[in-house]
């Protein structure tokens, strides 16, 4: 020892029991945390409203975004979705609307 006056305390029975109990609690807590994919069990999962508030959006904005992106995909024949839909509609109806002049009919 660096200092001859230094006193080293030997572990008492109470200290050993307390440290063993704390180690067991830590192990049990880490097991329960790993079962919940790393999220602490003391925190509840955020609600949809809380998530939207965190992103600064509303359900109306999400709905309008989905609606407009679907409309754009249909107009642009994105990955042939419009052609596939026209292929499922009777040919006479497609010819009456004139859409077959703009989009090829999928079979």
C-alpha positions in Angstrom: 0.0 0.0 0.0 1.1 3.5 -0.7 0.1 4.7 2.8 0.9 2.6 5.9 -2.0 4.2 7.8 -4.5 3.1 5.2 -7.1 0.6 6.6 -8.6 -2.0 4.3 -12.1 -3.1 5.2 -13.0 -6.7 4.8 -16.4 -7.5 3.3 -19.0 -8.1 6.0 -21.8 -10.6 5.6 -24.3 -7.8 5.0 -22.2 -6.1 2.3 -21.8 -9.5 0.5 -25.6 -10.1 0.6 -26.4 -6.6 -0.6 -24.0 -6.7 -3.5 -25.3 -10.2 -4.5 -28.9 -8.9 -4.5 -28.0 -5.9 -6.6 -26.2 -8.1 -9.1 -29.2 -10.3 -9.4 -31.5 -7.3 -9.9 -29.2 -6.0 -12.7 -29.2 -9.4 -14.4 -33.0 -9.7 -14.2 -33.4 -6.1 -15.5 -31.1 -6.8 -18.5 -33.0 -10.0 -19.3 -36.3 -8.2 -19.3 -34.8 -5.3 -21.4 -33.5 -7.8 -24.0 -37.0 -9.4 -24.3 -38.5 -6.0 -25.2 -36.0 -5.3 -28.0 -33.9 -3.0 -25.9 -36.7 -0.6 -24.9 -36.9 -0.1 -21.1 -40.0 -1.6 -19.6 -40.7 1.6 -17.6 -41.5 3.6 -20.7 -44.8 3.0 -22.5 -44.7 2.9 -26.3 -45.6 6.3 -27.8 -49.1 6.7 -29.3 -49.8 7.6 -32.9 -50.8 11.1 -31.8 -47.5 11.6 -30.0 -45.6 10.3 -33.0 -47.4 12.7 -35.3 -46.9 15.6 -33.0 -43.2 14.8 -32.9 -43.1 14.8 -36.7 -45.2 18.0 -36.8 -48.0 16.5 -38.9 -51.7 15.7 -38.7 -53.8 12.8 -39.9 -55.3 15.1 -42.5 -51.9 15.9 -43.9 -51.0 12.2 -44.0 -54.2 11.3 -45.8 -53.8 14.1 -48.4 -50.2 13.0 -49.0 -51.3 9.4 -49.6 -54.2 10.5 -51.8 -52.1 12.8 -54.0 -49.2 10.3 -54.3 -51.7 7.6 -55.4 -53.2 10.0 -58.0 -49.7 10.9 -59.3 -48.8 7.2 -59.6 -51.9 6.5 -61.6 -51.5 9.4 -63.9 -47.8 8.6 -64.5 -48.6 4.8 -65.0 -46.0 4.2 -62.3 -44.7 0.6 -62.6 -47.6 -0.1 -65.0 -50.3 0.0 -62.4 -52.6 2.0 -64.6 -52.2 -0.4 -67.5 -52.9 -3.3 -65.1 -56.1 -1.6 -63.8 -57.2 -0.9 -67.4 -56.7 -4.6 -68.2 -59.1 -5.6 -65.4 -61.8 -3.3 -66.7 -64.0 -4.5 -69.7 -62.5 -3.4 -73.0 -65.7 -1.6 -74.1 -65.7 0.7 -71.1 -62.0 1.5 -71.6 -62.6 2.4 -75.2 -65.6 4.6 -74.3 -63.4 6.6 -71.9 -60.6 7.0 -74.4 -58.0 6.0 -71.8 -56.7 3.3 -74.1 -55.3 6.1 -76.3 -53.1 7.3 -73.4 -52.2 4.1 -71.6 -51.6 0.6 -73.0 -54.0 -2.0 -71.7 -52.4 -4.7 -69.6 -53.5 -8.2 -70.4 
